[in-house]
Amino acid sequence: MNNFTAKAKKAHEGDKVFKYSVVISFVRLCAPLWLIFFLYCSCTRGVSDETPALITWSGAYPMAILQPGNHPLWFKLTEEGPVHIETVEDITETYALVPWPHAVHICFLEEHNDGIVMVVNRYGFLSLSPNDGRERGIALYRFSGGDFWQQYSVGGFVLYQGNPAAVLYLDDRFITSDAELPQPRTWSFNMNSNAVFPLNIPALQQFPENELWNIDILRPANDGLIYYRIARRTGPEPRIRMFRTSDLSNTFPNGTEEISIETFYNSTPREREFSHPSLPPLPEGFVYTGIARTGNSLFAAWEEQEDFSIGAAGFLVIKP
């Protein structure tokens, strides 16, 4: 489409290495001068330890700058990231339906810092935010978890101390897997690079992976509290426990409450339909699963659904 611009930008690092060579054929004649020079260099090194002379630039770079208009920009999701397509009708017959814990789809989405943060199952994070640089539009960033994330399902998403945080778990309800429990299991990203990184959350670290604890649900509820479920389905003492807290830096029992299964499921947010007059109709079997705004553009996640399975999935961006 004419209003779609995708530019791959390589991160640049500015390095300058200065080499000095000194001819010392007259060292003996210039010994006093060399002593002064040595003392000067020693002082200079002391300053550079605190203030590095070489400054390395790093930062996340967008995979595309989107320029949405009245016609939607469509993207489908793959294990390698989002791919631009002309229309959703182009892919209605190309994807096999897969049980949702193993399907690539946008499982959580949140408006955050004037942008949108998405967690993509089996992939990593995506982010959209206004681009105020020389090329105006919406910057699309991707933060891939690589082969590690492809082994696991995303069990939850929260904002922890201002950081987007997704928790991974090993799903064995639909497909038997030989993979170990994810370690680390809680991940985040920031705009310093396009890499994801582990995030330590005290409430979850209290139940370590090496003791076979699998955290398969982590979510905020309408009451302002955060709920999570941990399960140990193998080993000498199989057990499932559920907790809620107002702050994930709390550990049980300090500021965290263990709750019953009824209390846990009664806190589940109710499912709702997502619609907006600017959103185009979807083919039969497809639904919108989330809507958010960034700048003056509207974002909507969509997927193909059948019972507990998901086929094609992706998102669109449009200016309403």
N, C-alpha and C positions, 0 to 999 in steps of 0.2 A: 504494500500500500504506500501511496506517496507520502503520507504523513507519518510513516514509521521510519525511524532512523536507529540503526543498531551499530554501535562502534565498539570494537574491542580495544581497550586501552591498557597498555602494559605499564606496570608500576616502574617508576624510575628511581634509581638511587644515585645520588650525587656523591661520588667519592673522588677525592683529590689526594694523591700521594706525592709528597714532596721529597725528593732525594737530593741530598747535598753531598758533594765530593770535595774533599779538601786536599790540596797539594801541600805536603808537609816536608818538603825538601829543606825548608829553612826553620824547622821546628826549634832547634836549639837556639837560634838567634832570636826567635819570637816567643820564648817560653813565658814571659810575663803576660803577653797578650793572650796566649792560649789559656792561662790560668783565669784571667778575667772572663774570657768567653765561656769556659767551663762553668764558672759560678753563675753566669747569666742563664745558661741553658738549664742548670739545676733549678733555678727559681721558676723558669718558664714551665718546666715539667710539673712542678707543684701546683700551678694554677690550672693546667690542662686536665689534671686528675679530677678537679671539681667541675670544670666547664670544658667538655670535649671540644677539640678543635674541628673535628669532622662531624657534621650534622647529617644524619641519614633520614631522608623523607620516606614515610610509609603511610599507606592508607588504602581503604577499599576503593575499588574502581568499578563503575557500573558496566554491566554487560550490554546495556542498551539505554538510549535516551528516547523515551516514548513521547510522541506528540499527538495525543488523542484529539479527535474531533467529534463530529456528530455520528460518525460510523464507528462501531466498536473495533478495538484491536484485540484479536483473539490469540490466546496462547494455550497450547497443550503441554502437559507435564510429562517428562520422561525421567529415567534414572540419571540422565546426564544434565537435567535442568529443563527450563521452559523453552519451547520452540514456537516461533510465530507461525500461525496458519491463517488462511484467508477467511475461513468460516467454520463453525462447529460442525456443519453438515459434512465436511470433508472427512471426518474421522469416526462417524457413527458405526462403521462396520469393521474397524481395524483393531479393536482392543478386546481381549478376552476378559470376562468378568472374574475377579479375584476376590477372595475374602478380605474385607476391609482392613484388617490389621496388616495385610501384606501388599496392599495396593498403594501405588503412588498417587497421593491426593493431598489437597490442602486440608489438614485436620484441625488447625487452630489459626485464628487470624485476629489481630488486635491493632487498633489505631494507637500510635505511639510516637511522641515527639514530632508532630506534624506530618508523620508518614504512616506507613502500614507495615507491620511485621507479620510474616506468615511462617508457619512451620509445615514443611512438606514431609509426609510420611515416607520413610525409606530413602530420604534424600538429604535434608538439611533445612536451611532458612532461606527465605526470600524477603526482600525489603523494597518498598517503593517510597520515594520521597521527592518533593519538588527540587528540580535542578535549577539553581539560580546563576549558573555560570554563563559562559558565552553562548551556549546552546540551550535555550529554554525548553522546558518540558518536564517529564516525570522520569527520574532516574530509577532503573531497575537493577538491583544488586542481588547477587546470589552467593550463598555461603554453604558450600557443599561439605557434607560429612564423609564423602568418599565411600570406599568399600565397607568401612566399619558400620556406617549408618544403614547400608543396604541389608544387613543381617537382622535388623531390629525394627520394632514398631514404636511409634511415638505414643506415650501414654498420658501426656499432659503438658500444659504450658502455663506459666505464670510470669509475672514481672517480679523479680526478686532484687530488692534494693536498686531498682531502676534498670536492671539487666534482664533482657528476654531470656527465659530459661525453659528448656524442653527436657523432659525425662524420657529415656529409652527403656524398653523392657523386651524380654524375649517371649514371644507369643508361641505357645504350643497347643492352642485350642483347635486350630484349623489345620496346621501343617507341622509335622514332626521336624525338628531342627536339631542338628548336632552342635550348634554354636553354644558357647559358654554365655553366662549372663553378661550383659554389657558392663564393662568396667573401663573407664568411668561411664556413668549412666546419665549424668546431668550436664547439659551443654548450653553454650551461649555464643554470642558474637558481638562485635562492636565495629565501628567504622575505621579502626586502625588497620585492618587488613580484611581480605576475603576468606580468611580461615576461621573455622569454628574452634572453640576451646572449652575445656572442662570448667564447670562452675561448682564450687563446693557449697552445699546447702546443709547446715548443721542438722536440721530435723530429719533429713533423709540419710545423712551419713551415719546416723545412729543405728541404722540397719544395713550393715555392709554387704556388698556383693559376695565377698568370699564366705559369708555365712548363709549363702543361697537365698537371700531376700531379693525378691523381684517387685519393684514398684510399678504397678501397671495403671494406676489412675492418680492424677494430680491436677486439681482444678479449683479455681475460686468459685464460690457460690453467691447467691443473691443476698445472703445475710452478712456479707463482708468477710467471711472466714474462708480459709483455704482447707480443702479436704484432700486426703490422700489414702490410698490403700496399698498395703504391702502383703505379699504372699510368699510363703515358703512351702512349695508343693512337693518337694523332694527332701530326702534326708531323714534323720531319725524322728524329728518332731515337726511334721507338716502343720502349717497354721496360716490363717488369714487374719489380719488386724487392720482396723480402720481408725483414722485420727482426724482431728480438725484443730486448727490453730489460727491465731490472728497474725502470726509472724513466724516465718519458716526458719528464723535464726533460733527459735526456741526448740528445745528437745523435750521429750517425754520423761517425767511428768511436769517439767518446768514450763508452764505456759502452753502446753499441748495436752489435749484431752483425747483419751481413747473412747470411741463411741460404738454404738451397736450398729448392726447392719441396717436396721430400719431407719435410724437417724441418718446414716450415710446416704441411703438411696432417696430419702425424702428431700435431701438437699440438692439433688440433681436438677440442673436448670431444665426447664421445659423446652421441648423442641418447638420451633416456630418456623413458619414459612418466610422466605426472604423474597421481597418483590420491590420494584421501583418502576415508575412509568417509562424511564429511559432505557430499561433493560430489554433487549430483544427476546422474542420467544425462543425456547429451546426445543429440540426434537423430543419425541415421545421417549420416556425413560430417563430423561436428563432433568436435573433440578439445580437451582441455585442454593448454595450452602452457606454463604456469608456475603455481607455487603459492608464496605467501608469507604471513606473518602480521604483523599490526599490532595491538597491544593484545591483546584476547581474541577477535579476529575473524580469519577466514580469507579470503584473497583468492585468486581463481583467474582466469587469463586463458584465453579460449577463442576458437576460430575455426573456420570452415568451410573445409575443405581438399579440393583435388582436384589431384593431381600437384604442379605448381609454382605453382598458383593458389590464391588466398584469396577467399572470398566475404564473408559476414557475419563480424564479429569484435567482441569485447567482453570484459567481465569480470563476475564476480559477487562479492558479499561476503556472508558468512554467519557466524553464531556457532556453532562446532562443539559 
